[in-house]
Amino acid sequence: MTENFSFTNDERIIFTLRALYMKYGYQPYRMSKFEEYDLYSRNKDFLVSEGVITFTDTSGRLMALKPDVTLSIIKNTRDAAPDVSKLCYDENVYRSPKGSTGYREQMQIGLEQIGGVDLCGVSEVLWLAAESLASLSDDFILDVSHLGLASAVLAPLPPRDATRAALLKCVADKNLHGIAEIAKDRPLPDGMAGRIASLIEASGKPADALPRIRALADDLGTPDIAAALETVLSVFEGTPYAASIRIDTSVTGDMNYYNDIVFRGFLREVAEPVLSGGQYDMLMKRMHRTDRAIGFAVYLDRLERLDETRPGTDADVLLLYPPDTPPADVHRATAALIAAGKSVFAAGSGAGRLRFSEVADLIGGEVIPRA
Amino acid sequence: MPDMLNIALPKGRLGEIVYSLFAAAGFPCPSILDPGRRLIFENEEAGVRYFWVKPSDVTVYVERGAADIGVAGRDILLEYEPDVYELSDLGIGKCRMAVAAPRDFRDDPRRTLRVATKFRHIAETYYASRGREIDIIHLNGSIEIAPIVGLSDVIVDIVETGSTLRENNLAVYETIFPISARLIANKSSHKFKNEAISRLVKEIAGGRT
């Protein structure tokens, strides 16, 4: 029997991941389709896409068609630390992809922990990110980094400084030669170029990268950063996922929003990251919150081509009935074929370009298979 | 069989130089030297597949994963800002991005500066950093004509030897940044084909020292 009436790829992924997150106690969160635009305009840099679809509602308020889920979750949860909220969602968001002039509907599934997030909570989120990737492909890599390192290396430069932004881009691009290019235009504080190079090079399997991370963190006087990274990654030791975990310092983010642990997930079959997440305590602060938060999203639009298998047929049986056939006969014949485990496309004439394993005629209430 | 490494090369003289670098680094594909109009070449034994693509399209092939790595000028990387790793400065294909103008040009800050260019993003970023108001005139070629016929005050374009500028009575007014060819990698390929990509980067770096 064909799988014509089974779940789509998206539905399968959503059911699998939602069930996984709920097993760990994450409560489904449903957001409103429209939110006040003000929420997004105040945090524009946090949004992946610059464009937001807006309209004025009947009361004259400027509303936005949801471009993001995280901001809505923060707005709709209260500061209850040290308690923690664990929420999961699957929502469509509306964004303008880079280089595009229009908007696209994109399905996202993800989770958030908000409140008294501790290292155990961070480890749990990393584990669920790995488990999400493992459910999508046998061959995945989860890149993890600690933004505290880049923050400490760049600390001598002011937060909004253009050189600082350019150096952070070098880190994100694994661009060692770019550091010298920047230094040529503007002298960098003593030792900064070398430390950025060490940061870029401190990537790889945790066993290889951690000693380099420790050395850099010690040099920066922030040994707790290396210890935190080591602690949260210890959850993978001795597990089947250990081989898929990498420390990769090129995983960065806007430091006005993100801090500490950040991560990104890749599948062999997909050219772009399919999962992205991290701690966003800085965003919480900007929204006048004192509690902490971490979360991730899986981008379902990037998984469209994950399932390249095409069904050979569109239904098992094309059931053709002549004009004036009583509807009750068509229904009985269709129901009998379905009861026999087949999928049926009943039509009076033809079915266009659809393909079937069998063709049968309904004559006098009887199904006659064609040779 | 290990995965093939897919490499996008910019068509033209620069691509030929890059190929010889990569071949010497252990990724040869002799059929690429055959005359003809084929655009894809493969050497299964060396685990490599090369594509010839338009230089400005290399970043598209790499960012979208059709090619694992490629070679693109710094101008293209700064103009399109693709989400790729920039692994190495190959130190070849050197030129510069510059503002050029008629020899007697003097900037009048009371007027909006009319800038003709193929590189809209680079020009906008450069003048925004100086707080200079400009009017971008996007052209696809023969940019040098624009100030001569009064279409623009200056141009922002790539300058190699400067001979085209000289022949059109133009001169470099300011250099924006130097350009050279960069080795770029798709972020996902860099994870899953790391051994081959790292080997290539290391061999090329070794060959240059």
Interface residues (C-beta under 8 A of the other chain):
Chain A: D139 I141 D143 A162 D173 K174 N175 H177 G178 R246 S250 F266 L267 R268 V270 A271 E272 P273
Chain B: E63 R64 G65 A66 D83 V84 Y85 E86 L87 S88 D89 S129 N186 K187 S188 S189 H190 K191 F192
